[in-house]
Amino acid sequence: MVGRNMAYLRRHEVEKLLHLDKGELDRLLEEDEDFPEGSRDHHSLFDQALGKEPPVTWDGGSVYIWAARSSRFRERGAVLLDPALDTRSVAPGKWLGFQPTSQGPAMDWDTDLGIVRIVHTTRHGAACAMAEELAEDVGAQGVITVCALFGDIGFSGPALIAADTAQPFLEYETQWGLVTRLVGQPLPWWPRALRRSDVISQWSPGAPVTLAEVLPDEKETTLRQAATVRWPDDAAKTALVDLANSLRNHDIDSLDSEIRIFAEHGGHPHGDPLLIAARHRTEGYPLPRTDDRDLLAAGWRTIASSQLFEAYEPIEIGMHYAADLLPYGPRTEVRLRGPAAHRWGQHLAACTPTAVHAVLAGDAHDVTFYTDRTTGIPIVRKGSSRDGTWVFLAPLQLEDQGAQLQSVILEDTVWVQTTDGRIHPGPCTPGDQLWWGPGGGDRPTEAAWVISQLMDDISTRVSLADHWHHAPAGLTKLLNETRRYGTELPRAVLEQARTPLVDGTS
């Protein structure tokens, strides 16, 4: 099952789980066609090093689930998957209170089966880790199973992953509606942004809905702190605050949507009830945004070219969330050994690194910083001139007035050679990449449409809007072929490919 912690059991572990005597597992495998199938795919490096045939292993969760649904092994299977629970009459449970735990805020409920702990987190493996912790804690007796949120909606409510303290390494999916019936009342649920101990600890049965603030995340905090720096112009501060407000508004919109979806499911006639236990304060939302895109773009240009330490993290965030406002295109990496890349590199200017250079360099140590004199794009050379790479942000346009496209070279990216003897990495738009060669979808249409625009005007600011409709069919077909590294396509070949045929096709 997608989402649960996977544990693979060897033969002796399956026998121990099911309390089988020697030879019983073989008989079980022969007689029960529903028993989970074993596999040799999951083996240890130790076995591999010795050249041993890997042993058969079974998905432990699947065996545990199978046991719960069998008549003979039901008591050794998953606690909350016993089919008898569907018809069993249970007494109403009792709320035992909030529990701060190592895996997140939790609620304990006393039921007919024992204490069920619900950890209000979507952290992967949380149910397993919490059950293991409880199994090892002598003073925590009474909790028989731990449930954690999976994040989406299951058949009867929020999806739950469970792990029993008797078998803490084996996770399985259980139903919100079953746990609701065991506790005897609607269960509380908190949206992701309000799933905090200071909020969840305020709840008790019958308590009013908690109104809580949505806390800024790390990205928003970074942007607001950077806005307090003394920048060369006010545009940079405006851009930082605007993006911080945008991220906060997006979080609020996501929270509203999450609450609406889960509330509608809980109110559905065929669903099981849930209590929306907390909502966010709405005063002051949405936060104001700046409509002047030229001003925002000027601000991001200032940040991108800054050498201030405080510009590094904001530009890293901006490259993901405000890419359409930056003066550069997408991140591109090419090998230095390519002839086109080598020729291009000979005309680059070494420079003092900016914030963008620092982001492109990442944690690499052997780096050199450059600027393309023609397009102004920042470039980082990683490694040696023999086996290194150029890492750069592609240009948005080629300001090469008076020249024409002479040819394109397919070498890691699309290189454009002009009639004045220059060579440039192909321009692009922030959210796209220039691909070619056979592949699924519309892979070559981006490059085909960019090349077609440059053939008409080398200095145009390229667009990739609806490229799958605009790209000439013949040019797309030309770029949808497997090409040798460094293939050069002269203008005459490109012109022929994009020229419409007599029947109207191209």
N, C-alpha and C positions, 0 to 999 in steps of 0.2 A: 504494500500500500504506500503510495507516495506520501511523504511527509513524516512518517514515523522513523524512529531510530532503528536501524537494521542490526540484528544480531544473528550470527550463523552458528548453528550447533552441530558438533560432531556426534557420531553414533552414541558414545557413552553419555553425552550430555542430554540427548533426546531420551535415552533410557532412564536417566536420573530424573528428568522432568516428569515423565509419565509413570515412574516407579515400575519399570519393566525388568523382568528377569532376563538372563542371557537367552537369546534365541527368540524372544517374544517379538522384538521389533521386526525381524524377518517375516514372521507369520503375519504381523500386522500389515506389512507392506504388500504381501500377497493377497490378503483377504479384503483390505479396505481400499477401494479405488479412489476414495476421496482424500486419502492421506496425502499431505503436501509432497510434491516430488523433490527428491534430492538433487544436488548438483555438485560437480567437481570444479566449478568456476572460482570458488572462493578458497584459496589455499595460502599457506604461509610462505614467506620468503625462505624460511629454514628448509621446508620440504622441497622447494624449488632448487635450492642450492645443492641438496643431496641427490637430486635427480629422481626423487620419489614420485610415484603417481599420486596426485593430490587425493586426499580422502573425500568421501561423499559428505556434504554438509547440507543442513536444512535451514531454511529461514525460520528462526526461532519464533518470531511473532505469528507466522502462519500455523506452526505446530500448536502454539498456545491457543490460537483462535479455534483450530480444528478440535482440540481437546474439549473446549468449553461447549461445543455443539454436538459432541458425541455423548451417548448415554453412559458408556463405561468410564470415561476419563473426565467427566464434567467437573468434578471437584478439583482436578489438577489443571484446569484451563483458566482462561481469562475470566475474572470475577464478574465483570459487568456484561459479559456476553452469554451468560447462562440463559438458554431459551425459557427456562422455568420462570424467570423474572417477568416475562411478558404477561403471565397469567397469575402470578403469585400475588396474594393480598398483603400489602405492606402497611405498617402503621406510619403515620406522619413522622417525619424526621424532626430534628431540632438543630437550630443554628448554634454553633459553639463559639463563633467569633472570628475576628480578623487575626491572621497570622503573618507577621513579617518573616519571609524566608529567604534563603540564599538564591532561590530561583525567581523571586518576585513576590508581590503581594498575594496573599491567599486567604481563602475562607474555608473553615472546617464545618462539616455537617455530620451530625450523628444520625445514622440510618439503621434500618433492620439488619443490614449486612455488616455494619461497623462504621467507622468514621471515614467519610469521603472528603478528601482535601482537593479543592479547586484552586489551582494556581493561575492567576489572571495574567498570563504572558503567552506570547507566541514564540518564545525562544526555543530553537530546535533542541530536542533532547531534554527539555525541562522536566517532563513527567518522569522519565527514566532516572534522571539525576536526583530528583526529589524523593522518589520511592527508594532509591539506593541509600540516600542519607537517612531516611526514616528507618529502614531495615537495620542499619548499623547502630541506631540510637535506642538504647534499652529503655530510656524514659519516654519514647514516642510511641509506645504500644497503643493500639486501638485504631490507627489509620490503616485501612486495608488496601486502599487504592488512591492514586493521585491522578487528577485530570488536569490537563493544560489545554489552552486554546490553540487551535490550528490556524485560525485567522479568517477563514471564510465561513460560509453558512452550510451546515450539513442538512441532512434530511429533516430533522426536527428542530433545528435551531443552530446556534454557533457550533461549528465543528470542534470536537474534542478528541484529544489523544490521551490515552490512559496507560498507566503502569501500576501493577500491583506490588505491594511491599513484599509479597511472598516470592515474586519473580521480577525484581526491579529492572532487569536488563531487557525485558520483553515488552515493547509498546504495542498498543492496538487502538483502533478507533472505536469510540463508543458514542451513544446518542445523548444529546442534551435532554431530550424528552424523558429518557429513562432516569437520568439523575434527578430531573425535576420531580418525577413520580416518587423516587426514593426519599427526597427531602420533604415532599408534601406541600410545596409552595413554589411559586414562580422564582426562578433564580435571577439574581442581579447580574447585569452585564455592563461593562465600561468600554467606551470607544478607545481606540489605541492611544490617542493623544492625552487621554485622561486616566490611563491605566497606571496610576502612581499610588504609592502607599499613603501619601498625605490626603488623597482623595478617597481611595477605597476604604481606608480605616474609619471614615466617617459614617459608613453605612451600617444599618441594622434593620431587621424586618420592620416594616411600617415607617421607616424614616423617609423624609421628603427627598426629592431629587437634589443632589448636590450641584451647586453652581461653582465652577472652577475655572481658573485661568489656564489658557493654553500657553505653556512655557516655550520660549524661543529655543530652536534647536541650535546646534553648534554652528551651522552655516549662517543663520541669521545673526547670531551673537558676533561672529567674526566680522560680518559686513558692518554692523552698527558700531563696533569698536573702531574699525578702520575709518569710518566716516568722521571720527573725532580727530583724525590726524590733520595736520596743516598741509593741505594739498596746494599745488601751484594755482589752481582755479577752483571755483565753486562747483563746476560741472562734475568733478570727480565725486564730491560729497553727495551731490544730487543723485548720481548714478548708483552709488552704494546704498543710499537710503531707499531708493526706488526698488532695487532688487530685494532688499530686506523686506520691504512691505509686500512685494509680490510673493515672496516665499511664505510669509505669514498668511496672506490672504488665501493662497493655495492650500495651506494646512487647514485653515478654517473651512474652506469649501469641502475639502476631503472629509473633515470631521462631520460636517452637516450631512454629506452624502452617506457616510457610514452609519450614522444614527438613523437616518431615514430608511435605509435598506434593512437594517436589523429590526427596527421597530415594526416595519411593514410585515416582515416575516413572522415576528412574534405575535402580531395581531391577526395573522391568517387563520381562517377556521380550521385548517388541517395542520397548523403548526402548534408548537408548544409555547406557552407564555414565557416571556422574559421581561425583566424590569430594566428599563434604561435608568441606570443608577446615578448618572451624572451627565450634565450638559455644560457647555461653555458659556461664558459671559459674552453677550453680543454687542454691548455698548462700544461704539467707536469703530465698528467694522462695517464695510471693508476699509482698510487703511488707505490713505490717499496715494495715487499713482501720478507720475509725470507723463503728460501727453506729448511733450516735445522730444521726439526721437532724435533730432539733430543734437539737442543738448545732451541727451543720454549717451549718444555715440561719441560726442566730444569728451565726455567724462571717462568713458571706457578707454579711449585713446590715451588719455593722460595716465590712467592707471596702468595700462599695458606697457607704456614706455617708461614708467617710473623705475628708479633704482632703489626706492625705499623698501626696507624689509617688510613693512606693513602692507605692501602691495601684492606680495606673493600669494597669500591665501585667497584674498578677494579675486584676483585674476583667475586663479584655479577654479573658484566657484563660478565666476562669470563665464568661463569657457564652456561650462556645462549648462548654465541656466540663462545666459544672456548672449549666446553665441551670435545671434543675428544683429547685435549692436557692436560687435568687435570689428576692428579694421582688417581682420584676416579671416581666412577660410579654415577648413578642417585640418586637424593634425595629420601629417603625412610623414612616412619614414621610407627612405630609399637607401640602397647600398652605394657606397662610395665607388665601388669597382665598376659600376656601369659607365660606359663612355659618355652618355649624355650628362649624368650626374657629375662626372669628372670635369667635363668642359664647363658646366655651370659653376662648379666650385672654384674654378680659377678666377672668376670675376667677383667673388664675394669679398666683402670688407670685414676684417676683424673689428670687434667692438666690445665695449663694456657691457656686461650682461644687464638686461632689464628683467622685470618681473616675469614676462613671458618666457624669456630665455631660461630662467630658473625653473619654471614649471616644465618646460620641455626637457631640461636636463634630468629632472627627477633626482634619484639617488645615485646616478652615475658619477664616477670619479674622474675618468679620463675624458674631459669635455673641453671644447673650444667654442667660442661664441662669435657669430657673424651676423651681418645684415646684407640682404640683397639690395644693391644700389638702385636697381631699376624699380622693383616693386615695394621695397621697404619692409619685406617680411623678415621676421626674426628666424635665425637658423642656429642649430646646435650640431656640432660634429661630435659624435661619440666614438671613441676608439681611435685606432690608427688609420692612416690614409689607405692602408692596404685592405683591412677587413672591417673598417668602421662603417658607420651609417650617418646620413644626414637626417636630422629630425627638424621639421619646420611646420609652420602653419601656411597652408597654400594661399596664394594671392586670390583676391576677389576679382581682379581685372589686370590686364597687361597694358600699361600706359606706354605704348610704343607707336606713337603717332607717325604716320607716313609709311610704316612697314606693312607687309602682308604675311599671312601664314604661308610658309614655304613647305613644311612637312610636319608630321607628328611622329614621335618616337615612343614606342611602348616599352617602358623600362621601369618597373615598379610602380610608376605612375605615368600619366600622359605628359610627355614633354612636347613643347611647342617650339619649333624652329622658325624664325622669321627671315624675311628677305634681306634684312640688314645684318645678318650673320649672328644674331643673338639667339640664345636658347633659354627657355623659361619652363618652370613646372606649370602644368596646365592650371588655369584659374578654376575656381569652384565656388559653391555656396556653402555656408557654414555647416549645414546639416547633411551634406552629401559627400560621396567619394567617387572618383573616376575609375571605373572598372571596365574590363573588356574580357573577351574569351567566353567560351560556352558555359552556361550556367542557368539556374532556374530563374523564373520571374523576368524582370526587365533589366537584368544586370548591365548590358552594354548601352542602354539608351542614354544614360547620363553622359558618358563620354561622347557619344554620337551627336547629341544635341549641343554640347559645349563646342565641339569641333566645328559644327555647322555654323554656329553664331560667330566664332572667331574667323571663319573663312569670309564672312560678310564684313566684319569690322573687328580688327585685332584688338582694339582698345575698349570693346564693349564690356560692360559689367554683366557677366553671364547670369542667366536665369535658368533654373531647373524646374520651374513650375510646370507640371503636366508634361514632363520630358518624354514620357512614354507615348504621348500623342504627337509631340512636335518633332521628335527625332526622325530624320529621313530614313525610310525603311532600308534602302540600299546601304546607307552608312552604318546603320545598326547591324545589318547582316555582315558587313565587312569586319566589324569589331567583335562579332559573335563567333569568330573562328579562333582556333588555337594558334598562337603566334610565338615564334622564337623570341627569346629575350633580346630586347634591343631592336626589334623590327622597326624599320622606318617606312612610313607611308607617305609618298610625295603628294603634293597638292593635286596633280593630275589624276592620281588614283582616287583621291578623296572626292574630287569634282565628279568623276565618272560614277562613283558609287551613289552620290546624292542626287544625280540628275534624274528626273522622272522619265520613265520609259513611255513609249507611244501609247500604251494602253492605260496610262494614267497612274501606274504604280511607280514607286521609287525605290 
